[in-house]
C-alpha cells in the first residue's frame, strides 16, 4: 500500500485533499512519528535528506522519544 493511502497514518485527513507538495512538512512529520520503515524510506526518497531533516527539526508535535531519535539520527548523519 502506498504511504499516502494508509488510513492508520492519515486517519484524520481527507485523502482527496492531501497534496504531496503543499502538505510536505505535515506528511514528513506524520511519517517520521508514526510510519513504518517502508514509509520512512518513501519519505526520504520522495523529499530528500535535507527536506526531511528540516521538517524534523521544526516539528513541535513529536513525543520526546521520537524527537530524541530523529535528533540523534540527523546529528550522526551529518557528523564529520
N, C-alpha and C positions, 0 to 999 in steps of 0.2 A: 504494500500500500504506500502510496506517495505521502510524504511527510505532511504536506498541507491538507491532506484529506483525512488525517487521523482525528477522529472525534475526541479521543482521550486527550490530545494536545490542545485542541481548539474547541472545546466543548461550549464555550461561552461566546463564540464568534459566529457570525453569519458567513459561512464559507463563500457564498456568492459575492460578498463584498471584500474579501481578503485579497489584497493585491501584494504580490511578492516584492515589488519595489517600494511602493508607497508605505507599506507597513513592515519594512525590512527589520527595523530595530525591535519592534514588538515580536515578530516571528523569531528572530535570533534569540532574544531573551527567553521566550517561551520554550524553544527547543533546548537551550542550554540548561534551563531549570527542570524540564520535565520529559525531555526526549530520550530515546534510547540511542545506542551507539550509531545506528544507521541514520537517525535523524541528525545527530551532531555532525557526522561525516557529510551529510547532504548540505547542512548549513555552511560548513567550511568550503565545500566545493562550489556552492552557489554564490556565496558572498565574499569569500576570501578571508585570509587570516586577519588582515588589518581591520576590516569592517566588523568581523565577529568580535575581535578584541575591543574595539571601540564601543560596541553595543554592550559588552560585558562590563566594561569599566564604568559606564554610565547607568547601569541597572540599579534601581532602587527597590525592586520587588523580589530580589533573591533572598532566600533564607541565609542564615550565617554560614552554614556548611557549604552551600552552593557558591556563595560569594568567595569563600576562602579557597575552594577547589579551583575556580576559574582564575582567581588572582594568582595563585601558586602556579597554575599551568602557564599562564602568559608570562609570568616573571621568568620561569625556567626556559620557556621557548625563546625568549629574547635575550637571555644571558649570553655574554660573550666569553 
